[in-house]
C-alpha cells in the first residue's frame, strides 16, 4: 500500500475552513470547536493561518531533531531498563494489549505480568550499567557518562542532550547487541542508523528520499515489539524529518544545539540578576567593541578572530619559505608531553625509513619507476614479489638514484634516511584530532589512543587498519638546511583478516576487531598526517567468547566536513553557488554561512583549512584567517616534476 501523499498548505487550509473551526479568540469558539473535534480530531484554528504566506510554506513546523532524538532515546532506555515512573511498559499498558494487540503472552496471569522480550533481567541491567560507567571516550567527544549511572536502581539520570545524541547514534547498537533478542536489536539499530543519517553534515536528496521511505518500516518494526503506549507523539515525529531535511537542508543549521550554547553564553554574562537584560546587552556591546578594535591591531598580535590554529606548532612559516619543500615536512601538527630523546633500533630505523619513502607524495614517481624496472627485468613477477622488493630493495635503490639524478636537497635528505636519534612525545594534535599514547591514556578518564588508517580502497571499511598508539616519534633529516622534521605514530595494529581478526556486519556495517590478535607483519609506523581517530568499546555480554571482541566507533574531527568523492558539495546546493568569498578571501558555506574544512583527498589532505575552538560549549569561531597557498603549491609541483623529468 503506497503512503499517504503529502498535503499542501492550501489543501489543509481548505479542510479547516470546511470544518468550520474557530479561532480561540472568537466568541463561542470553545463550544463549536469541541463539537467538531469529536469527529475530526482538530481542536482549533491556529492564528498562523491568518498570515498570507502560511499556506504556501513548504515547512510550517520546523521540528527540533535534538529534542526528538533525546526523548526517543529516553523512552527506549527507560522501557528497556524498566525505570519506575518512566517506563512505557506499565499495568495500564498491559491492559491496552488486550484491546489493541494480539499478544496473549504479555497478558496478566494471576495478577502477575510476564516478562517482555524488550526488557532486561536484573543481571543484564547491572552489566549494562557497569559497561556505561567504564566507557572511555576521546577528549571533547562526550561528557563523562559514568556520572549518570545509578548502580543501585540500575538506571541513567542527568544525561544532557549531547550525551543522548552520542548514545543513540553510536552506542545503542553496541549496548543491546548481546542483551536483547535479535529482532528487538535490529529495530533499535535501524532507528539508530536513521538518526545518524538524518544528522549527517553532508546529505543527498536521494538519501533523504530513501530515509523517508524507510522510516515507516522502522516504526512498524518497533510497533511489533513495544506496547502501544510506547508510541506517543514524539515517536511519530521522525516520519517528517527526512522530508524537512530534503527541503530545508542539513539539520545542523536548524536544530537547537547552537541556540542552547548561545543561551548558555548569555547566562554566564549575567552578573546582576536584578538586571538580566542590561547585563547581556552590556556584555554584547563590550564584545562587539573589542572585536571591532582588534581589526586595527598589528598582524602579529593574536586576537579572538586572529589566532594560531590548533595544529600549528609555530614552525611552519620557517619551513614553508623554501621552494620544492615536501608535504611531509610542511604538514601542520603540534606535539606535547615531550620526553627524553632516544635512539631507534636498527629494525625501527629501517621500517620508518621505508614507510616514509613509500608514503611521501613527491617520491611516488620514483616508486613507479622502480616498479616499471622490476616488470622489465622480471616479466612474470607477481604483486606479492613486487611488495617484497619494495620493502627490501627500494630504499637502497632510491638512495643511489637520488645521489646522481636528483637536485632537490629535500628529496636527497629524505633518501639518505632519518637520524637514529628521535624525540618522543606523549600527545600530538593533528588533523583536528588530539592523540595520546596508550600509556598517557591509562591514567586519564578519556582515551585518545585509538588509531585508524585507510587501506587501498578508500570507500570500503574492509581495508581499514585499526590499532592503538603506543609512541609518537619526531624524526630529523640533516641533509638539508634547515633540518627537516616529520612525525611518525608507532602503533600496535590489530589483525585485519576477515572473520579472524576483524568482523563487519553484512547489513549494518558494524566493525568488530579481536584485540587479542595482532598484525604479524612488522609495520608499526604511520605518518601522523594519515591518522584518524577511533575509540573501542567492549560488548556488555554474558558470553565469554564476546570478551575478545571490541566494537570500533569512528569519530569525526570537529570542523571537518567529509564530502563525497564524486562532488565537493551536496546536490541540494548549486555547484556555482556552493562557496562565496568575501573581500578578504575567506570562503563561506552558503547554507550555513560558517567556515568549514572540506576533506576530499583520500591521502588525508585537507582543502579549505579552518580552525575551530577546542571547547564544545564556547561559541564557534567563524572569522579565522585562512592561508590560500594552493596556487603556489601547484606551481612548485609542476616545476618539480619538470626538473625531475629532465
C-alpha positions as CSV (number, residue, x, y, z in Angstrom):
1,X,0.0,0.0,0.0
2,X,1.6,3.3,-1.0
3,X,2.0,6.0,1.7
4,X,-0.5,8.9,2.0
5,X,0.6,11.8,-0.2
6,X,1.8,14.9,1.5
7,X,-1.0,17.6,1.7
8,X,-0.2,21.1,0.6
9,X,-0.9,24.1,2.8
10,X,-3.8,25.1,0.5
11,X,-5.4,21.7,1.0
12,X,-5.1,21.8,4.8
13,X,-6.4,25.4,5.0
14,X,-9.4,24.4,2.8
15,X,-10.1,21.5,5.0
16,X,-10.1,23.6,8.2
17,X,-12.4,26.1,6.6
18,X,-14.8,23.4,5.6
19,X,-14.9,22.0,9.1
20,X,-15.9,25.4,10.5
21,X,-13.2,25.6,13.1
22,X,-12.9,28.9,15.0
23,X,-10.0,30.8,16.5
24,X,-9.7,30.7,20.3
25,X,-10.3,34.5,20.4
26,X,-13.7,34.3,18.7
27,X,-16.9,34.1,20.7
28,X,-18.3,30.7,21.3
29,X,-15.2,29.1,19.8
30,X,-14.8,26.6,22.7
31,X,-18.3,25.1,22.2
32,X,-18.1,24.9,18.4
33,X,-14.5,23.5,18.3
34,X,-15.4,20.9,21.0
35,X,-18.2,19.5,18.9
36,X,-16.1,19.5,15.7
37,X,-13.1,17.8,17.5
38,X,-15.3,14.8,18.4
39,X,-15.3,13.6,14.8
40,X,-12.4,15.4,13.1
41,X,-9.5,15.5,15.7
42,X,-9.0,19.2,15.1
43,X,-9.3,21.3,18.3
44,X,-8.9,24.9,17.0
45,X,-8.0,27.0,14.1
46,X,-4.4,28.3,14.5
47,X,-3.9,32.0,14.2
48,X,-0.9,31.3,11.9
49,X,-3.4,30.6,9.1
50,X,-4.2,34.3,9.1
51,X,-0.7,35.0,7.8
52,X,-0.8,35.5,4.0
53,X,2.2,33.3,3.3
54,X,1.5,30.5,5.8
55,X,-0.4,28.3,3.4
56,X,2.4,28.4,0.9
57,X,5.2,27.4,3.3
58,X,6.8,24.1,2.4
59,X,7.7,23.6,6.0
60,X,5.3,25.1,8.5
61,X,6.7,23.3,11.6
62,X,10.5,23.1,11.8
63,X,10.8,20.1,14.1
64,X,13.8,20.1,16.5
65,X,15.8,16.9,15.9
66,X,17.8,17.4,19.1
67,X,14.8,17.0,21.4
68,X,13.1,14.4,19.3
69,X,16.3,12.3,19.5
70,X,16.7,12.8,23.2
71,X,13.1,11.9,24.0
72,X,13.2,8.9,21.8
73,X,16.3,7.6,23.5
74,X,14.9,8.2,27.0
75,X,11.7,6.3,26.2
76,X,13.7,3.4,24.8
77,X,16.2,3.2,27.6
78,X,13.7,3.7,30.4
79,X,11.4,1.0,28.9
80,X,14.3,-1.5,28.4
81,X,15.6,-0.9,32.0
82,X,12.1,-0.8,33.5
83,X,12.7,2.5,35.3
84,X,9.9,3.2,37.8
85,X,7.6,6.0,36.8
86,X,9.3,6.5,33.4
87,X,8.8,3.1,31.6
88,X,6.2,2.8,28.9
89,X,5.6,-0.8,30.0
90,X,3.2,-0.3,33.0
91,X,0.0,-2.0,34.2
92,X,-2.2,0.3,32.0
93,X,-0.1,-0.6,29.0
94,X,-0.6,-4.3,29.6
95,X,-4.3,-3.8,29.8
96,X,-4.3,-2.0,26.4
97,X,-2.7,-5.0,24.9
98,X,-5.9,-7.0,25.3
99,X,-7.8,-4.5,23.3
100,X,-5.3,-3.3,20.6
101,X,-2.8,-6.2,20.2
102,X,-2.7,-10.0,19.9
103,X,0.0,-10.7,22.4
104,X,-1.5,-13.2,24.9
105,X,1.9,-14.0,26.3
106,X,2.0,-10.5,27.8
107,X,-1.5,-10.5,29.3
108,X,-1.9,-10.5,33.1
109,X,-2.0,-14.0,34.6
110,X,-3.0,-14.4,38.3
111,X,-2.2,-10.8,38.9
112,X,1.4,-11.1,37.6
113,X,2.8,-9.6,34.4
114,X,5.0,-11.8,32.3
115,X,8.5,-10.6,31.4
116,X,8.6,-8.9,27.9
117,X,11.3,-9.6,25.4
118,X,12.2,-5.9,25.2
119,X,13.1,-5.7,28.9
120,X,16.3,-6.8,30.6
121,X,16.8,-9.1,33.5
122,X,18.4,-7.8,36.7
123,X,21.8,-9.4,35.8
124,X,21.7,-7.8,32.4
125,X,20.8,-4.4,33.9
126,X,23.7,-4.5,36.2
127,X,26.1,-5.5,33.4
128,X,24.8,-2.7,31.2
129,X,25.2,0.0,33.9
130,X,28.7,-1.2,34.7
131,X,29.6,-1.1,31.0
132,X,28.3,2.5,30.7
133,X,30.2,3.5,33.8
134,X,33.5,2.2,32.5
135,X,33.3,3.7,29.0
136,X,36.1,6.0,28.0
137,X,35.8,8.4,25.0
138,X,38.2,10.8,23.3
139,X,38.6,14.3,24.7
140,X,35.7,16.6,23.7
141,X,33.6,13.8,22.2
142,X,31.1,13.5,25.0
143,X,30.9,14.2,28.7
144,X,31.7,11.6,31.4
145,X,28.7,9.2,31.2
146,X,29.9,7.4,34.3
147,X,28.4,10.2,36.5
148,X,25.0,9.5,35.0
149,X,24.8,5.8,36.2
150,X,22.8,4.8,39.3
151,X,24.2,1.4,40.2
152,X,21.6,0.8,43.0
153,X,18.5,1.4,40.9
154,X,20.1,0.4,37.6
155,X,19.2,3.5,35.6
156,X,20.7,6.5,33.9
157,X,20.0,10.0,35.1
158,X,21.0,13.6,34.3
159,X,22.1,12.9,30.8
160,X,22.5,16.0,28.6
161,X,21.1,16.3,25.1
162,X,24.5,15.7,23.5
163,X,25.0,12.6,25.7
164,X,21.7,11.1,24.4
165,X,22.8,12.1,20.9
166,X,26.0,10.1,21.1
167,X,24.4,7.2,22.9
168,X,21.5,6.9,20.4
169,X,23.7,7.1,17.3
170,X,26.8,5.3,18.4
171,X,26.3,3.1,21.5
172,X,22.8,1.7,21.1
173,X,24.0,-0.9,18.5
174,X,26.8,-1.9,20.9
175,X,24.9,-1.8,24.2
176,X,22.0,-4.0,23.2
177,X,23.5,-6.4,20.7
178,X,24.1,-9.2,23.2
179,X,21.4,-8.3,25.7
180,X,18.3,-8.2,23.6
181,X,16.7,-10.6,21.1
182,X,17.8,-10.2,17.5
183,X,14.5,-8.7,16.2
184,X,14.5,-6.1,19.0
185,X,18.1,-5.2,18.5
186,X,17.7,-4.9,14.7
187,X,14.7,-2.5,15.1
188,X,16.7,-0.3,17.6
189,X,19.8,-0.4,15.4
190,X,17.9,0.7,12.3
191,X,16.5,3.6,14.3
192,X,20.0,4.5,15.4
193,X,21.2,4.4,11.9
194,X,18.3,6.6,10.8
195,X,19.2,9.3,13.3
196,X,22.9,9.1,12.2
197,X,22.0,9.5,8.5
198,X,19.5,12.3,9.1
199,X,22.0,14.3,11.1
200,X,24.9,13.9,8.6
201,X,26.8,17.1,7.8
202,X,26.5,16.3,4.0
203,X,23.2,14.9,2.7
204,X,22.0,13.9,-0.7
205,X,18.5,14.2,-2.0
206,X,18.3,10.5,-2.9
207,X,19.4,9.6,0.6
208,X,16.6,11.6,2.1
209,X,14.1,10.0,-0.3
210,X,15.3,6.6,0.9
211,X,15.1,7.5,4.5
212,X,11.6,8.9,4.0
213,X,10.5,5.6,2.6
214,X,12.5,3.6,5.3
215,X,11.3,5.3,8.5
216,X,7.7,3.9,8.3
217,X,9.1,0.4,8.1
218,X,11.4,1.0,11.1
219,X,8.5,2.3,13.2
220,X,6.4,-0.7,12.1
221,X,9.1,-3.0,13.4
222,X,9.2,-1.1,16.7
223,X,5.4,-1.4,16.9
224,X,5.6,-5.1,16.6
225,X,8.0,-5.2,19.6
226,X,7.0,-2.4,22.0
227,X,3.5,-1.8,23.5
228,X,1.1,0.8,22.0
229,X,1.7,3.1,24.9
230,X,5.3,3.5,23.9
231,X,4.3,5.5,20.8
232,X,3.4,9.0,21.8
233,X,3.7,12.0,19.5
234,X,7.5,12.0,19.9
235,X,7.9,8.6,18.4
236,X,5.9,9.6,15.3
237,X,7.7,12.8,14.6
238,X,10.7,11.1,12.9
239,X,8.4,10.4,9.9
240,X,8.6,14.1,8.9
241,X,12.4,14.6,9.5
242,X,13.6,13.3,6.1
243,X,11.2,15.5,4.2
244,X,12.2,18.6,6.2
245,X,15.9,17.8,5.6
246,X,15.2,17.4,1.9
247,X,13.5,20.8,1.7
248,X,15.5,22.8,4.3
249,X,18.9,21.2,4.2
250,X,21.0,19.6,6.9
251,X,19.7,19.6,10.5
252,X,22.9,21.2,11.8
253,X,21.5,24.6,10.8
254,X,18.0,24.1,12.2
255,X,18.3,22.2,15.5
256,X,18.7,23.7,19.0
257,X,22.3,23.0,19.8
258,X,23.8,26.3,18.6
259,X,20.9,28.2,20.3
260,X,21.3,26.4,23.5
261,X,25.0,27.1,23.5
262,X,24.3,30.8,22.8
263,X,21.9,30.9,25.7
264,X,24.5,29.4,27.9
265,X,26.9,32.2,27.0
266,X,24.2,34.8,27.7
267,X,23.6,33.1,31.1
268,X,27.2,33.5,32.1
269,X,27.2,37.1,31.1
270,X,24.6,37.9,33.8
271,X,26.4,39.4,36.8
272,X,23.4,41.1,38.4
273,X,20.2,39.0,38.4
274,X,18.1,42.1,39.1
275,X,19.1,43.4,35.7
276,X,19.4,40.4,33.4
277,X,18.7,42.2,30.1
278,X,21.2,45.0,31.0
279,X,24.0,42.6,31.7
280,X,23.5,40.7,28.5
281,X,23.4,44.0,26.5
282,X,26.5,45.4,28.2
283,X,28.5,42.2,27.6
284,X,27.4,42.1,23.9
285,X,28.5,45.7,23.5
286,X,31.9,45.1,25.0
287,X,32.4,42.0,22.8
288,X,31.4,44.0,19.7
289,X,33.7,46.9,20.6
290,X,36.7,44.7,21.3
291,X,36.2,42.7,18.1
292,X,36.0,45.9,16.1
293,X,39.1,47.3,17.6
294,X,41.0,44.0,17.1
295,X,40.9,44.6,13.3
296,X,43.2,47.6,13.8
297,X,45.9,45.7,15.7
298,X,49.2,44.7,14.2
299,X,49.2,41.5,12.2
300,X,51.5,39.7,14.8
301,X,49.0,40.4,17.6
302,X,46.8,37.3,18.1
303,X,43.2,38.1,18.9
304,X,40.0,36.1,19.1
305,X,39.5,36.4,15.4
306,X,43.2,36.0,14.5
307,X,44.9,33.3,16.4
308,X,47.3,30.3,16.0
309,X,45.5,27.3,14.5
310,X,45.1,24.3,16.9
311,X,47.6,22.1,15.0
312,X,50.2,24.8,14.3
313,X,53.4,24.3,16.1
314,X,54.8,27.7,15.2
315,X,57.5,26.4,12.9
316,X,55.6,26.2,9.6
317,X,56.5,29.7,8.5
318,X,60.2,28.9,8.6
319,X,59.8,25.7,6.6
320,X,57.3,26.9,4.1
321,X,59.7,29.6,2.8
322,X,61.7,27.2,0.7
323,X,60.9,26.0,-2.8
324,X,60.3,22.4,-3.6
325,X,59.6,21.6,0.1
326,X,58.0,18.2,0.7
327,X,54.5,17.6,2.0
328,X,55.6,15.5,5.0
329,X,57.8,18.4,6.2
330,X,55.1,21.1,6.0
331,X,52.0,19.3,7.3
332,X,50.7,21.2,10.4
333,X,50.8,19.5,13.8
334,X,51.7,20.2,17.4
335,X,53.3,17.8,19.9
336,X,53.1,18.0,23.7
337,X,54.4,15.9,26.6
338,X,58.0,15.9,25.4
339,X,60.2,13.1,26.7
340,X,63.9,12.4,26.7
341,X,65.4,11.6,23.3
342,X,66.0,8.0,22.5
343,X,67.8,6.0,19.8
344,X,65.9,3.9,17.3
345,X,66.8,0.3,16.9
346,X,68.0,-1.0,13.6
347,X,64.7,-2.6,12.9
348,X,62.7,0.6,13.8
349,X,65.0,2.8,11.7
350,X,64.6,0.5,8.6
351,X,60.8,0.3,9.0
352,X,60.4,4.1,9.5
353,X,62.7,4.9,6.5
354,X,60.9,2.6,4.0
355,X,57.5,3.6,5.2
356,X,58.2,7.4,4.8
357,X,59.6,6.8,1.3
358,X,56.6,4.8,0.1
359,X,54.1,7.3,1.6
360,X,55.6,10.6,0.5
361,X,53.7,12.1,-2.3
362,X,56.8,13.6,-4.0
363,X,58.5,10.2,-4.1
364,X,55.7,8.3,-5.8
365,X,57.1,9.0,-9.4
366,X,60.3,7.2,-8.4
367,X,58.3,4.3,-6.8
368,X,56.5,3.8,-10.1
369,X,59.8,4.0,-11.9
370,X,61.2,1.3,-9.7
371,X,58.2,-0.9,-10.2
372,X,58.4,-0.5,-14.0
373,X,62.1,-1.5,-13.9
374,X,61.1,-4.7,-12.0
375,X,58.5,-5.6,-14.6
376,X,61.0,-5.1,-17.4
377,X,63.6,-7.3,-15.6
378,X,61.1,-9.9,-14.4
379,X,58.1,-10.0,-16.7
380,X,56.4,-12.8,-14.7
381,X,56.8,-11.1,-11.3
382,X,53.7,-11.2,-9.0
383,X,52.3,-8.4,-6.9
384,X,53.4,-10.1,-3.7
385,X,57.0,-10.2,-5.0
386,X,56.8,-6.5,-6.0
387,X,55.7,-5.6,-2.5
388,X,58.6,-7.7,-1.1
389,X,61.1,-5.9,-3.4
390,X,59.8,-2.5,-2.4
391,X,60.3,-3.3,1.3
392,X,63.8,-4.8,0.9
393,X,65.4,-3.0,-2.1
394,X,63.7,0.3,-2.8
395,X,65.4,2.3,-0.1
396,X,68.9,1.4,-1.2
397,X,68.0,1.9,-4.9
398,X,66.4,5.3,-4.2
399,X,69.4,6.4,-2.2
400,X,71.8,5.6,-5.1
401,X,69.4,7.2,-7.6
402,X,69.0,10.4,-5.6
403,X,72.7,11.0,-5.3
404,X,73.2,11.0,-9.0
405,X,69.9,12.2,-10.7
406,X,68.1,14.4,-8.2
407,X,68.9,18.0,-7.4
408,X,66.2,18.7,-4.8
409,X,68.0,18.9,-1.5
410,X,64.9,17.8,0.5
411,X,64.4,14.6,-1.6
412,X,68.1,13.9,-1.2
413,X,67.9,14.3,2.5
414,X,64.8,12.0,2.5
415,X,66.7,9.4,0.5
416,X,69.6,9.3,3.0
417,X,67.3,8.4,5.8
418,X,66.4,9.9,9.2
419,X,68.7,10.3,12.1
420,X,68.8,7.5,14.6
421,X,68.0,9.9,17.5
422,X,64.3,10.7,17.8
423,X,62.3,13.0,20.0
424,X,59.3,11.2,21.7
425,X,56.0,12.8,22.7
426,X,53.1,11.6,24.7
427,X,50.5,13.6,22.8
428,X,50.0,15.2,19.4
429,X,47.4,17.4,17.7
430,X,46.9,16.7,14.0
431,X,44.0,16.6,11.6
432,X,41.9,18.3,14.3
433,X,42.3,15.2,16.5
434,X,44.1,15.1,19.8
435,X,46.1,11.9,20.1
436,X,47.5,10.4,23.3
437,X,49.8,7.4,23.7
438,X,48.4,4.3,25.3
439,X,50.4,5.0,28.5
440,X,49.2,8.5,28.8
441,X,45.5,7.4,28.3
442,X,45.7,4.8,31.1
443,X,45.8,7.4,33.8
444,X,43.0,9.6,32.3
445,X,39.3,9.5,32.3
446,X,39.4,9.8,28.5
447,X,41.0,7.6,25.8
448,X,42.7,9.2,22.8
449,X,44.9,6.3,21.7
450,X,42.7,4.6,19.0
451,X,44.1,5.0,15.5
452,X,42.7,4.1,12.1
453,X,44.3,4.5,8.7
454,X,42.7,3.9,5.3
455,X,43.6,0.8,3.2
456,X,44.0,0.6,-0.5
457,X,40.2,1.0,-1.1
458,X,39.1,4.3,0.4
459,X,35.4,3.5,0.1
460,X,35.4,0.2,2.0
461,X,35.8,-0.4,5.7
462,X,37.2,-3.9,5.0
463,X,40.5,-2.3,4.0
464,X,40.9,-0.1,7.1
465,X,43.6,-0.8,9.7
466,X,42.9,-0.3,13.4
467,X,45.4,-0.1,16.2
468,X,46.5,1.5,19.4
469,X,49.0,4.4,19.6
470,X,52.0,3.4,21.7
471,X,54.6,6.0,20.8
472,X,54.9,9.3,19.0
473,X,58.3,10.0,17.4
474,X,59.7,13.1,15.7
475,X,62.4,12.2,13.2
476,X,65.0,14.6,11.8
477,X,66.7,14.7,8.4
478,X,70.0,16.6,8.4
479,X,70.8,16.5,4.7
480,X,69.2,19.9,4.1
481,X,69.1,23.4,5.5
482,X,67.2,23.9,7.8
483,X,66.9,20.5,9.5
484,X,63.6,18.9,8.4
485,X,61.3,17.0,10.8
486,X,58.4,14.7,10.4
487,X,56.3,12.8,12.9
488,X,55.5,9.1,13.0
489,X,53.0,7.2,15.1
490,X,54.2,3.8,16.3
491,X,51.1,1.6,16.8
492,X,50.1,-1.9,17.8
493,X,47.9,-3.0,14.8
494,X,45.1,-5.5,15.1
495,X,44.9,-8.4,12.6
496,X,42.7,-7.2,9.7
497,X,42.0,-10.8,8.4
498,X,38.2,-11.1,7.8
499,X,36.4,-13.3,10.3
500,X,39.6,-13.9,12.2
501,X,40.8,-10.6,13.5
502,X,38.0,-8.3,12.1
503,X,34.3,-8.8,11.5
504,X,32.0,-6.5,9.6
505,X,28.2,-6.9,9.9
506,X,26.9,-7.5,6.3
507,X,23.8,-5.4,6.7
508,X,24.6,-2.6,9.2
509,X,28.4,-2.4,8.6
510,X,29.3,-2.6,12.2
511,X,33.1,-3.2,12.6
512,X,34.4,-5.5,15.4
513,X,38.1,-6.3,16.0
514,X,39.7,-9.0,18.0
515,X,42.0,-7.2,20.4
516,X,44.0,-10.3,21.2
517,X,45.1,-10.9,17.6
518,X,47.9,-8.6,16.3
519,X,49.2,-7.9,12.9
520,X,52.1,-10.4,12.2
521,X,54.0,-8.2,9.7
522,X,56.3,-5.7,11.4
523,X,54.9,-2.4,10.1
524,X,54.4,-0.3,13.3
525,X,54.7,3.2,11.8
526,X,52.3,5.6,10.1
527,X,52.7,9.2,9.3
528,X,50.8,11.5,11.7
529,X,49.2,13.2,8.8
530,X,47.5,9.9,7.8
531,X,46.0,9.1,11.1
532,X,42.3,9.3,12.0
533,X,40.9,8.7,15.5
534,X,38.7,5.9,16.7
535,X,37.7,4.5,20.0
536,X,36.9,0.9,21.0
537,X,34.0,-0.3,23.2
538,X,33.6,-3.7,24.8
539,X,30.4,-5.6,24.5
540,X,28.2,-5.9,27.6
541,X,27.7,-9.6,27.2
542,X,27.3,-12.7,29.5
543,X,29.1,-14.8,26.9
544,X,32.8,-15.4,27.3
545,X,33.6,-15.6,23.6
546,X,32.5,-12.0,23.2
547,X,35.1,-10.7,25.6
548,X,37.8,-10.9,22.9
549,X,35.9,-8.6,20.5
550,X,35.8,-4.8,20.6
551,X,33.3,-2.6,18.7
552,X,35.0,0.1,16.6
553,X,33.5,3.6,16.7
554,X,34.9,6.2,14.3
555,X,35.0,9.8,15.3
556,X,34.7,12.9,13.1
557,X,37.1,15.7,13.5
558,X,35.4,18.9,14.6
559,X,35.1,21.5,11.9
560,X,35.7,19.0,9.1
561,X,33.1,18.1,6.5
562,X,33.6,14.8,4.8
563,X,32.5,15.4,1.2
564,X,31.6,12.5,-1.2
565,X,34.4,11.7,-3.6
566,X,32.2,12.5,-6.6
567,X,31.5,16.1,-5.6
568,X,32.7,18.8,-3.3
569,X,29.2,19.9,-2.5
570,X,25.8,18.4,-1.8
571,X,23.5,18.3,-4.7
572,X,21.0,20.3,-2.7
573,X,23.3,23.3,-3.2
574,X,24.1,24.6,-6.7
575,X,27.8,24.0,-7.5
576,X,28.3,27.5,-8.8
577,X,26.9,28.9,-5.5
578,X,28.5,26.4,-3.2
579,X,31.0,28.8,-1.8
580,X,31.3,32.5,-1.7
581,X,34.3,34.7,-1.0
582,X,34.3,38.0,0.9
583,X,36.8,40.8,0.3
584,X,39.4,39.2,2.5
585,X,39.3,36.0,0.5
586,X,37.5,34.0,3.3
587,X,35.2,31.3,1.9
588,X,31.8,30.8,3.5
589,X,29.4,28.0,3.0
590,X,26.1,29.4,1.5
591,X,23.9,27.1,3.5
592,X,25.5,27.6,6.9
593,X,27.3,30.9,6.5
594,X,30.0,29.3,8.6
595,X,33.6,28.3,7.9
596,X,34.2,24.6,7.3
597,X,37.0,22.2,6.4
598,X,36.4,20.0,3.4
599,X,38.3,16.7,3.3
600,X,38.1,15.1,-0.2
601,X,41.6,13.8,-0.7
602,X,41.9,10.0,0.2
603,X,45.5,10.7,1.3
604,X,44.2,12.6,4.2
605,X,45.0,16.1,2.9
606,X,42.6,18.9,3.6
607,X,41.0,21.5,1.3
608,X,40.0,24.9,2.8
609,X,41.6,24.6,6.2
610,X,39.7,26.2,9.0
611,X,40.3,26.5,12.7
612,X,37.7,25.9,15.5
613,X,37.7,26.5,19.2
614,X,38.5,23.4,21.4
615,X,35.7,23.9,23.9
616,X,32.4,22.5,22.8
617,X,30.5,24.9,24.9
618,X,32.2,28.0,23.5
619,X,30.9,30.0,20.6
620,X,32.2,28.7,17.3
621,X,34.7,31.0,15.6
622,X,33.7,32.0,12.1
623,X,36.3,34.6,11.2
624,X,39.7,32.8,11.4
625,X,42.1,33.9,8.7
626,X,42.9,31.3,6.1
627,X,46.1,30.6,4.2
628,X,45.4,30.3,0.5
629,X,48.6,28.7,-0.9
630,X,47.1,26.2,-3.3
631,X,48.3,28.1,-6.4
632,X,51.9,28.3,-5.1
633,X,51.9,24.6,-4.3
634,X,50.6,23.7,-7.7
635,X,53.3,25.8,-9.4
636,X,56.0,24.2,-7.2
637,X,54.8,20.7,-8.0
638,X,54.8,21.5,-11.8
639,X,58.3,22.9,-11.5
640,X,59.5,19.9,-9.5
641,X,58.1,17.3,-12.0
642,X,59.6,19.2,-14.9
643,X,63.0,19.2,-13.2
644,X,62.6,15.5,-12.3
645,X,61.8,14.5,-15.9
646,X,64.8,16.3,-17.2
